[in-house]
Amino acid sequence: MNDTLTQPLERLPHGPGFRFIDRLLSLDPGRKATADYQVKGDEAFLRGHFPGQPLFPGVLLVEAAAQLAGIAAQSDPAIPPLPGLKLTALRAVKITGTAKPGEVICLEARIAGRLANLIQAEVNARVGGQLVMQGELTLSGESHKPGSSGG
C-alpha cells in the first residue's frame, strides 16, 4: 500500500481493540474514502454477540463508517485537522444486515459538508455486495483557536 493510503490510516486515534478499518482502499482527501474490515472472529465483543452465532454489531458498523469519515475529513490538505474529532450525531441510519466471522465489510464515506468544527458525512457498509448499513453522520471537533497553527 502506498503512503497516501497508509499515513491517514496510521493517524486514526483509535487503539487496535477499537479500530474497525484494516485497509484504506481509496482516498480523495477531504471528500471521500473507501476501506474494508475483515471480521476475524476473535474480537472480544463477538463472545457475547451472540454465543454460538457471532454477528458483528450494527452499532459497530456505524462506528467503522465514522472512523472512515474522520480519515476522509481529516486528510483535507486545505483544512487543518480538527483536534478531538468525535462522532456526535446520527441521522437516517438504517442497519439492514451484519457480518459474520470471515466476512469482509466494505465501507464508503463521502463528506457532504463542513461548517466550522462540524463535518457531515454520508456513509454505507456492504458485505458480499449487499448493503447492510447506510446513514448520515455528524462528526465534531474542537474549534481552532485564533492564531493557532491548527495542528
Backbone as a ProteinNet text record, in pm:
[ID]
protein_1_A
[PRIMARY]
MNDTLTQPLERLPHGPGFRFIDRLLSLDPGRKATADYQVKGDEAFLRGHFPGQPLFPGVLLVEAAAQLAGIAAQSDPAIPPLPGLKLTALRAVKITGTAKPGEVICLEARIAGRLANLIQAEVNARVGGQLVMQGELTLSGESHKPGSSGG
[TERTIARY]
85.2	0	89	48.4	132.3	109	201.9	194.2	66.8	9.9	-112.7	-225.5	-219.5	-323.8	-282	-153.3	-112.5	-105.1	-57.3	-42	-173.5	-280.6	-407.2	-459.5	-440.9	-485.1	-405.6	-275.7	-191.5	-227.4	-286	-324.2	-458.2	-527.8	-655.3	-627.9	-696.5	-662.4	-706.2	-789.8	-841.6	-733.5	-735.6	-641.1	-678.2	-585.6	-608.6	-738.8	-780.4	-901.5	-1030.3	-1018.4	-1139.3	-1120	-1040.1	-1019.5	-1088.9	-1182.7	-1262.3	-1234.3	-1109.4	-1061.8	-929.3	-923.6	-798.7	-718	-786.5	-718.7	-795.8	-723.3	-778.5	-757.9	-866.7	-859	-845.9	-915.3	-905.8	-929.2	-870.2	-885.3	-879.3	-986	-991	-991.7	-873.8	-860.9	-965.9	-1031	-1132.7	-1267.9	-1277.5	-1402.5	-1463.9	-1385.4	-1442.6	-1332.2	-1374.2	-1279.1	-1353.5	-1279.1	-1331.2	-1230.1	-1280.8	-1194.2	-1263.7	-1189.6	-1254.4	-1205.1	-1284.5	-1254.9	-1300.1	-1209.5	-1247.9	-1279.4	-1397.9	-1437.5	-1356.2	-1267.4	-1174.3	-1239.4	-1329.7	-1395.1	-1344.9	-1227.3	-1173.5	-1192.4	-1265.9	-1291.4	-1367.9	-1327.8	-1386.3	-1538.1	-1589.6	-1733.8	-1815.6	-1753.9	-1828.4	-1863.1	-1789.7	-1819.9	-1960.5	-2007	-2140.5	-2243.5	-2202.8	-2293.5	-2288.2	-2338.2	-2415.1	-2346.2	-2345.9	-2277.8	-2326	-2230.6	-2263.6	-2304.9	-2338.1	-2379	-2326.9	-2194.2	-2137.8	-2177	-2220.2	-2257.4	-2191.8	-2137.7	-2078.2	-2190.3	-2181.4	-2289.6	-2313.7	-2441.1	-2477.7	-2421.1	-2417.9	-2366.1	-2217.2	-2146.6	-2006	-1988.7	-2089.3	-2087.2	-2086.7	-2168.1	-2174.3	-2040.2	-1982.9	-1853	-1745	-1742.2	-1643.1	-1657.2	-1780.5	-1804.6	-1764.1	-1786.5	-1746	-1593.6	-1523.9	-1378	-1330.9	-1393.7	-1356.2	-1388.9	-1504.5	-1540.1	-1438.4	-1393.1	-1290.6	-1160.7	-1120.8	-1000	-1015.1	-1129	-1151.2	-1147.9	-1218.6	-1227	-1093.4	-1023.8	-900.3	-782.8	-800.8	-691.4	-695.6	-791.8	-804.9	-682.3	-602.9	-482	-510.8	-630.4	-664.4	-718.1	-749.9	-810.4	-732.2	-680.8	-607.7	-699.1	-644.1	-725.4	-785.2	-907.2	-973.3	-928.5	-879.6	-844.4	-970.1	-957.1	-1066.3	-1187.6	-1169.3	-1283.1	-1355.3	-1488.7	-1570.5	-1702.9	-1762	-1896.5	-1994.3	-2078.4	-2169.1	-2316.2	-2347.7	-2488.6	-2506.9	-2624.5	-2663.5	-2796.1	-2812.5	-2939.7	-2969.2	-3092	-3138.4	-3051.5	-3004.2	-2921.7	-3013.1	-2982.8	-3056.7	-2955.8	-2980.2	-2897.3	-2982.9	-2944.5	-3027.2	-2961.1	-2845.2	-2774.3	-2653.8	-2568.2	-2448.5	-2344.1	-2236.5	-2129.3	-2097.9	-2053.3	-2013.3	-1862.1	-1803	-1658.8	-1618.2	-1508.2	-1456.4	-1505.1	-1614.1	-1667.2	-1597	-1594.3	-1531.5	-1639.9	-1627.4	-1717.5	-1651	-1717.4	-1666.7	-1736.4	-1657.6	-1708.8	-1685.7	-1781.1	-1767.9	-1811	-1737.8	-1774.6	-1753.8	-1850.5	-1841.2	-1870.5	-1782	-1802.5	-1904.8	-2019.3	-2129.4	-2124.6	-2056.9	-2049.6	-1968	-1923	-1846.1	-1894.9	-1899.8	-1933.1	-1857.6	-1759.2	-1673.8	-1616.2	-1653.6	-1597.5	-1689.7	-1789.3	-1882.7	-1859	-1866.3	-1848.2	-1966	-2033.5	-2144	-2090.9	-2127.7	-2082.9	-2197.7	-2197	-2289.2	-2206.9	-2257.5	-2178.9	-2262.4	-2192.1	-2259.2	-2160.1	-2214.7	-2134.7	-2201.7	-2119	-2167.9	-2091	-2160	-2098.4	-2140.9	-2043.8	-2076.7	-2158.4	-2135.6	-2209.2	-2345.6	-2392	-2524	-2510.7	-2595.3	-2597.6	-2642.7	-2562.7	-2600	-2617.1	-2570.8	-2587.9	-2571.5	-2654.1	-2637.8	-2687.4	-2636.9	-2682.9	-2602.9	-2636.9	-2569.9	-2515	-2390	-2323.7	-2274.3	-2267.9	-2203.7	-2085.3	-1970.7	-1850.8	-1823.9	-1776.3	-1740.7	-1609.9	-1536	-1407.3	-1400.8	-1289	-1267.7	-1237.4	-1290.1	-1264.6	-1118.9	-1065.2	-928.8	-931.4	-831.2	-820.3	-750	-795.3	-729.5	-580.7	-501.5	-356.3	-287.7	-364.2	-300.7	-266.9	-174.7	-134.5	-233.4	-328.2	-430.8	-387.7	-270	-226.5	-193.5
-118.5	0	123.8	226.6	345.6	437.5	534.1	625.2	707	737.7	815.4	744.6	611.9	535.6	489	465.6	417.3	528.8	646.7	753.9	797.7	821	858.4	748.5	623.6	512.5	508.1	535.5	535.3	648.9	756.4	870.8	850.6	742.2	713.8	699.9	776.3	777.5	652.7	570	453.7	348.6	284.9	178.1	51.7	-44.8	-168.1	-240.1	-237.3	-306.9	-239.3	-116.6	-44	23.9	-37.8	12.6	-83.5	-32.2	-116.5	-88.4	-55.9	-39.9	-114	-212.5	-285.2	-221.7	-185.7	-131.6	-13.1	92.8	208.1	180.9	168.3	128.5	247	355.8	476.6	597.3	708.9	832.7	950.6	1029.4	1157.9	1258.3	1309.9	1387.6	1496.9	1492.9	1590.9	1565.2	1461.6	1438.1	1300.4	1193.4	1059.7	956.7	839.5	730.4	597.8	492.3	356.1	274	174.9	91	-41.9	-134.2	-258.6	-305.6	-394.2	-455.4	-599.9	-691.3	-831.6	-870.7	-929	-978	-1104.4	-1095.9	-1206.2	-1323.5	-1291.9	-1397	-1404.9	-1345.8	-1349.9	-1217.4	-1123	-995.9	-1022.2	-955.1	-978.6	-961.1	-862.3	-836.1	-948.4	-1029.3	-1137.4	-1250.9	-1263.5	-1370.1	-1356.4	-1234.4	-1213.9	-1172.9	-1158.8	-1108.6	-1198.6	-1307.7	-1382.8	-1516.7	-1573.7	-1700.8	-1809.2	-1870.3	-1975.7	-1926.3	-1798.3	-1738.1	-1595.1	-1577.5	-1441.8	-1355	-1233.2	-1134.4	-1001.3	-933.9	-802.4	-704.7	-636.4	-547.1	-431.3	-402.3	-294.2	-160	-135.1	-7.5	5.9	-107.1	-101	-80.9	-115.9	-78.3	73.9	138.5	284.7	341.5	282.3	328.3	315.4	202.7	182.8	291	320.5	423.7	561.3	587.2	715.1	728.2	619.2	622.7	657.2	596.6	625	769.3	818.8	958.7	1052.7	1019	1100	1102.5	987.1	981.1	1070.8	1060	1141.1	1289.5	1329.1	1470.9	1526.2	1451.1	1499.7	1500.9	1443.8	1439.4	1555.2	1645.5	1758.5	1849.4	1865.1	1946.4	2095.8	2139.6	2281.7	2320.1	2220.1	2248.1	2172.4	2242	2171.5	2070.9	1956.5	1858.1	1918.3	1877.6	1923.7	1836.1	1897.1	1815.4	1757.3	1639.7	1579.2	1543	1506.5	1474.7	1349.9	1360.8	1251.2	1243.9	1126.6	1106.2	1168	1259.8	1328.1	1321.8	1278.9	1269.5	1168.6	1105.7	1009.3	1054.8	1034.3	1069.5	969.5	927.1	837.6	712.4	661.9	540.3	419.1	332.4	207.4	93.5	-3	-122.2	-236.8	-288.1	-388.7	-526.1	-537.3	-664.9	-656.3	-756.6	-758.3	-845.4	-872.6	-957.9	-1065.2	-1178.4	-1291.3	-1307.7	-1382.2	-1406.1	-1456.7	-1399.5	-1434.3	-1343.9	-1271	-1182.6	-1047	-981.1	-850.1	-743.6	-640.3	-525.3	-418.6	-379	-274.1	-143.2	-43.8	83.9	195.5	289.1	409	528.6	637.9	762.9	878	967.9	1087.3	1208.4	1305.5	1426.8	1512.6	1535.1	1607.9	1756.8	1794.7	1936	1959.6	2083.8	2125.9	2263.8	2285.2	2416.7	2431	2517	2538.2	2404.3	2360.4	2235.4	2115.6	2129.1	2019.6	1963	1832.2	1763.6	1670.1	1683.8	1594.5	1492.4	1365.5	1260.3	1166.3	1118	1013	885.1	779.2	656.5	533.9	426.7	298.7	185.9	67.7	-53.7	-164.7	-246.5	-360.5	-485.7	-598	-728.3	-816.9	-871	-953.2	-879.6	-748.4	-667.3	-620.9	-671.2	-633.9	-518.2	-418.2	-305.3	-353.3	-326.4	-366.8	-247.5	-128.9	-8.7	112.6	213.8	342.7	450.4	570.5	679.2	806	903.7	1033.3	1053.2	1094.3	1112.3	1255.4	1301.1	1428.5	1399.8	1453	1447.6	1589.7	1604.6	1738.6	1732.8	1841.1	1852.8	1983.8	2004.2	2129.6	2237.4	2356.3	2466.9	2509.9	2553.5	2606.5	2742.4	2767.4	2897.3	2995.5	3121	3221	3226.5	3232.1	3242	3108.7	3000	2869.1	2814	2722.5	2662.4	2558.1	2522.4	2427.1	2284.1	2258.6	2120.5	2083.2
0	0	0	-73.8	-81.5	38.5	56.8	172.1	174.4	56.9	50.3	124.9	129.7	197.6	336.3	360.2	492.6	596.2	557.8	656.2	718.9	642.1	707.2	800.1	763.3	846.8	976.8	969.4	1089.3	1184.5	1132.5	1217.6	1287	1255.5	1322.1	1471.9	1558.2	1700.3	1777.4	1720.6	1790.8	1809.4	1924.9	1952.4	1878.2	1874.8	1799.5	1835.9	1959.7	2000.7	1957.4	1906.4	1866	1730.9	1646.6	1510.9	1416.1	1338.7	1250.5	1103	1075.2	938.8	929.5	840.9	817.8	706.3	598.3	480.6	425.2	400.2	330.4	181.8	106.6	-34	-128.8	-97.1	-178.9	-90	-131.2	-55.8	-151.5	-151.6	-219.6	-104.1	-65	58.3	75.5	191.5	224.4	160.9	74.4	2	26.3	4.8	19.2	37.7	85	106	106.2	75.8	87.7	166.2	238.1	320.2	344.6	403.5	443.5	579.2	636.4	765.6	758.1	789.6	792.9	936.2	954.5	1086.6	1111.3	1209.4	1234.1	1305.9	1396.8	1474.4	1616.4	1643.1	1778.5	1853.4	1793.5	1861.8	1991.5	2098.3	2230.9	2231.4	2160.5	2163.5	2099.2	2014.3	1948.9	2045.5	2155.7	2252	2308.2	2322.2	2377	2273.2	2148.3	2043.8	1921.2	1916	2014.9	2033.7	2156.7	2180.4	2083.3	2013.6	1918.5	1781.3	1769.3	1641.5	1633.8	1629.3	1636.6	1517.3	1549.2	1448.7	1483.5	1384.6	1403.7	1440.6	1555.1	1597.8	1500	1475.6	1385.3	1427.3	1556.7	1604.3	1570.3	1559.2	1520.7	1370.7	1291.2	1150.2	1138.5	1222	1223.3	1270.2	1373.7	1424.5	1317.6	1246.2	1140.1	1033.2	994.4	893.6	946.1	1073.8	1133	1132.2	1160.5	1156.1	1014.9	914.6	776.7	739	780.7	753.1	816.6	935.7	1001.8	923.2	870.4	788.7	665.9	597.6	477.5	511	614.8	651.2	699	781.4	841.8	743.6	625.5	528.6	429.5	443.6	352.4	366	259.5	271.4	290	257.8	268	405.7	488.9	619.6	726.5	828.2	933.4	1004.5	1043.9	1116.3	1243.6	1274.1	1396.5	1512.7	1619.3	1735.7	1801.2	1857.1	1933	1850.1	1723.7	1637	1687.6	1701.8	1754.7	1679.3	1681.3	1628.8	1728.1	1679.4	1772.4	1733.4	1611.5	1573.8	1461	1461.8	1359.1	1301.8	1170.2	1109.1	997.8	993	886.3	874.3	987.2	984.8	978.2	883	868	870	955.6	962.9	911.1	796	728.6	723.4	785.2	786.2	876.1	868.3	950.6	882.9	953.2	901.5	1004.6	953.8	1037.5	1028.8	1122.9	1115.5	977	926.6	795.4	684.4	707.6	604.3	608.1	492.5	479.5	468.5	550	546.1	459.8	352.4	263.4	301.1	335.4	385.4	284.9	280.2	198.2	281.6	267.5	334.7	237	233.4	149.8	237.4	236.8	315.2	240.6	304.4	241.3	272.1	380.9	414.7	540.1	551.6	669.7	710.6	841	894.2	1025.5	1026.4	1143.5	1190.1	1309.9	1363.3	1342.5	1254.6	1226.5	1086.5	1076.6	949.5	929	814.1	777.3	678.7	698.8	608.1	574.8	452.6	409.9	403.2	466.4	479.4	443.9	408.8	392	412.9	433.3	450.5	371.4	308.2	230.2	270.9	265.3	288.4	171.9	100.6	-15.4	-118.8	-130.7	-227.7	-179.9	-67.1	-13.9	85.6	70.2	162.7	300.5	404.8	540.4	634.6	591.4	674.1	584.5	610	544	637.7	619.5	703.3	683.9	765.3	767.8	908	916.1	1044.4	1058.1	1181.1	1211.1	1301.6	1261.7	1344	1390.6	1512	1556.9	1633.8	1620	1687.7	1760.9	1824.4	1895.5	1792.8	1815.4	1723.6	1733.3	1620.2	1620.2	1687.8	1767.7	1834	1740.5	1738.2	1653	1683.4	1577.4	1595	1612.6	1625.2	1640.6	1503.2	1500.2	1374.5	1329.1	1414.6	1376.4	1393.6	1438.3	1446.7	1584.9
[MASK]
+++++++++++++++++++++++++++++++++++++++++++++++++++++++++++++++++++++++++++++++++++++++++++++++++++++++++++++++++++++++++++++++++++++++++++++++++++++++

